[in-house]
Amino acid sequence: MTQIILETIKPVVIEKLKNLAQKHQRTLEAEITAILEDVVESMPIVTSENRSWSVGFFERTCGSWDGEPLVREQQPEEQEREPLL
């Protein structure tokens, strides 16, 4: 098991964690472990393999605008700018 040391937790947070642990009849370590597991359980693990677009993403989304037709308004004339120094 990996050991994690938390030295900068505010005392009020530690007291709240102790109260939760007592309420759930767990040790402080077990309470913190349960809280962390609940938080990260639904988070996906991002790897280099699954970081890209999902299979068929572009086929499902490209050209799929169902709203009113998009119209680009007339653009103003090109402006003359001073050259950069």
N, C-alpha and C positions, 0 to 999 in steps of 0.2 A: 504494500500500500504506500502511496505517496503521502508524506506528511506536509501539512499546510499550517503555517504559523501566521496568525492574524494579530498583529501588534497595534494596529491603529484604529481598532473599533472603539467607538464612543462608549463610555460606561453605561449610558442609558440604553443603548442597543443591547449590550450584554445582559443587562437586567431583564429586558423584554424577552430575549432569547431564553434566559433561565426560566422565566415565568411560563413561556410556551412549552419548554421541555417538561416542566413539572406538570402542567396541564395535560400533556400527552403521555405522561409517565415514561419519559425517555431521559437519557443522559443529555447533557448539553451538546456533546459531539454528535449523538444520534439525531438530535433536533436540527442542528445545522446541516447535517448530511441530508436529512429528509427535505428540508427547505430547498437546498441546492438541486437535489434530484428532481423535485417538482418543477422548478423553474426551467431547467435545461432539458427535461424529458421530451418536450415537443419541438425543440429546436433542431433543425436539420444539421447534419455534420457536413461542412463544406470541404470538398477535396478538389484537387485539380481535375479529376474526372467528371465531377458533377457540377462544376462551376459554370459550365457553358449553357447555351440555350437548350431547352428541353426538345426532345425529338418531335418533329412536326410543328414546332412553334411558328415558323414563318409561313408554312402552308395554311395554318389555321388563322393567322392574323393579317397577312398581307392582302390588301385590297378588300378588307372586310368593313369598311366604313359604311354604315347604314343610315347616316343622318342626311341632312340637306347637302346638296352639292357644294363643295368648297370653291369659292371664287376669290381670286386675288385681285385686289383693287389696282387701279392704274398707279404706277410708281412715278415719283417725281423725276425730273431730268437729273442727269449726273452732275454733281457739283465739282467745280474746279477747286482743288486743294493746293495749299502751299507745299513745296517739297520738304521732306524731312531733312534736318541738318545732320 
